[in-house]
Amino acid sequence: MITSVLVANRGEIACRVFRTCHSLGIRTVAVHSDADENALHARVADATVRLPGAAPADTYLRGDLIVKAALAAGADAVHPGYGFLSENPDFARQVLDAGLTWIGPPPEAIEAMASKTRAKELMGLTPLHEVTEDDLPVLVKAAAGGGGRGMRVVRRLDDLTAALESARAEAASAFGDGEVFVEPYVENGRHVEVQILADTHGTIWPLGTRDCSLQRRHQKVIEEAPAPALPEALTEELHTLAVRAARAVDYVGAGTVEFLVSAGKAHFLEMNTRLQVEHPVTEAVFALDLVAEQIRMAEGHPLPADPPRPRGHAVEARLYAEDPAHDWTPQTGTLHRLSVPGVRLDTGYEDGDAIGVHYDPMLAKLIAHAPTRAEAIRRLAAALDRATIHGPTTNRDLLARSLRHEEFTTARMDTGFYDRHLPDLTSPTPDPYAPLAAALADAHTQGDPRFGGWRNVPSQPRTRRYALAGKEHEPTYRHTRTGLEADGVTVIHADSHLVVLEVEGVRQKFEVTRYGTHRYVNTTHLTALPRFPDPTTQQAPGSLLAPMPGTVVRVADGLNPGSAVQAGQPLLWLEAMKMEHRIAAPATGTLTALHVAVGQQVEVGALLAVVKDQPT
C-alpha cells in the first residue's frame, strides 16, 4: 500500500494530486525549483526537496534529481502529473529501478504511445517525410509532450525550415526532447478525446468523450464532457478505437486518446499516457476522483466490471495570465487576489503569489457541472463574471465571451474558432463609469480638500487621469449646493472602497481596490496616471520593446545595426513561460539599433531594437 507520494511536477497539478493524497491519508512530498521555493505546491506538501536552479532543464526535467529527492524524503511512490517528465519512459524506468511505485502506465506503453510518431505507426498511420505543395497546409509537431508546445502550422513551403527549427527548440526546452514530425493539417475539425482507465487485470473503462476544440496556439482553452452533438455511432467508434489503442500496448492507469473529427470521420491524433489538464470535467460527469483511481490501480486494485453511469454536463475554462488581444502575450507580476465563487477552482496560486517567467502562465481551471450543457455554460460564464482577479492581465473576458458565443452555445465550434472570432472576442468593452468611480474613491482616500462635507458655494471641477483599455480617461467631479456632480451622473455614496452612482434612475455599486497605481473597479482594471505626462518615458518612433520578461534565444542571421528590414520580418525571439515569442519589424526600413544578444535576459518594456521607417 502506498504511504507517501512525491509529485514530480509543480503548480496546479501538484496541488491537485496532493489534495487527493491528503484525503486518502497519504503523506506528500513536493520538489521545487529555486523560482518555486515559496510556491503553493511547496507550501501545502508535507515535505519538500529543492531542485537547484530555475529553468525546467535544470529542475523539473532532471529525472535523476527527482528520484534522489523521493528516496531522501522517504516517498514510496512517484506521480508525474502532466507535462515535464510525465510521458518520458526513461524517467518511469528510473523510478521503478529505484524500488519506487510508478503511478502511471508501464514504461513500454509510454514508449509506444508517448512518441506521437511511434503511436501513429502503431495505429497504421505514417508521418509525412517529404512535403510538397500538394501536402499543404501541414502541421509540424513535437513527438513528445503536449500543451501546444513545439507545434507550428505551415502554409507555405518557404516557411517549413524555420518552423521545424523553431518547433525543435521549443520542444527541447519544454520536454527535453527536440524530435518533431510533419503531418497533414486538418482545417477546422473538432478536437474530441476519450478518457480511459485501465487496471492490471485486463479491465479498460472508456469514460465518455470530451470536446476540446477551443484552442489557442494548439493549446486547449475550454473543454467539456461529454462532447456535444456527436452521433451515437461515432461515439461508439471513438470508444472502440480508444480501448483498442490501450489494449495494443497493455496500458495501465489513466490515459487519453485524442482524435480530430471532421466530416463525420475520426482521425487519430495521439494517445496521452498521463492525466490530462481537462480531467476534472470527466470527474464531474462520472462522479470519480481520477487521481484516487490512479493510485488504486498503481496498488494493483481491480476496477469494477463497468464504469459509473454519466450524469449531466461539465465545462472547464483555463484561466491564463496572458493578453489575448496582443498575440496571447504571457503576463507576469503579483496575483494580489483570486476568488471565484460557485464553481470548482483548481489552482496553484494563492493571494499574493508571484507569477514568474519560467513556467506555463495558467493560473487556474474553473469547472462547472450541471444537469444540462446550457446550464453548465451559464453557470461557468456567470462565475467568470463574478470572479475577483487582481493582478496581471488574464483571459477572463475572452473566456466569458467564448462561452456565450452562438457558435459555442449551439455546439458548432471547431479548432478554427479563435482564428475567426478573436478580434470580436477581444474588442475592449470597459465599464464607462469605472474611471469616475476610481476618481471618487481616490479623492476620498487621498484627502482631496474639496471632497466631503456640504458646501454652500460650488467648487471648481476636479480631474484625474487613468489608463483603461489602451486609452486615457479624465473623469471630472465637483461639489454643488445639492451634492456631488460627476459627468452628469448622480453620486449616491462615495468612500475609499465603495462608490454608488445613479444613472438614469438605476443605482450601480462599484467596489474599488487599489495596489500602488493599479485600480480594480469591480472587474475593470485601470492604472492611475500622473497629472502631467513624464517626457522622459517617451520612446523614439520604431522602438521595439519587450512585451514580457524573458530570455533572448535567437537573433535573425546577419542582423546588425544598418541592416535593411521588411515589415513583419522576424528580428529576434524571446522565450518566456516555455513558449517562444517572435519580435518582428514594425515597418519596412533600417535597423538603427540592436540592444540585446542571445542569452540576455530582459524585463518587460526593455528596449530591444529600433527600426527607422523607410521614407515613402
Secondary structure, DSSP 4 states (H G I P E B T S, - for coil): ---EEEES--HHHHHHHHHHHHHHT-EEEEEEEGGGTT-HHHHHSSEEEEESSSSGGGTTT-HHHHHHHHHHHT-SEEE--SSTTTT-HHHHHHHHHTTPEESSS-HHHHHHHHSHHHHHHHTT---BSS--GGG-SEEEEESS--TTTT-EEE-SGGGHHHHHHHHHHHHHHHHS---EEEEE--TT-EEEEEEEEE-TTS-EEEEEEEEEEEEETTEEEEEEESPTT--HHHHHHHHHHHHHHHHHTT--EEEEEEEEEETTEEEEEEEE-S--TTHHHHHHHHT--HHHHHHHHHTTPPPPSSPPPP-SEEEEEEEESEEGGGTTEE--EEE-EEE-TTSEEEES--TTEEE-SSS--EEEEEEEEESSHHHHHHHHHHHHHH-EEESS--SHHHHHHHHHSHHHHTT---TTHHHHHHHHHHS----TTHHHHHHHHHHHHTT-TTSSS--SSPPPPEE-EEEETTEEE--EEEEETTEEEETTEEEEEE-SSEEEEEETTEEEEEEEEEETTEEEETTEEEEEE-SS--GGG---TTEEE-SSSEEEEEE-TT--TT-EE-TT-EEEEEEETTEEEEEE-SSSEEEEEE---TT-EE-TT-EEEEEEEPP-
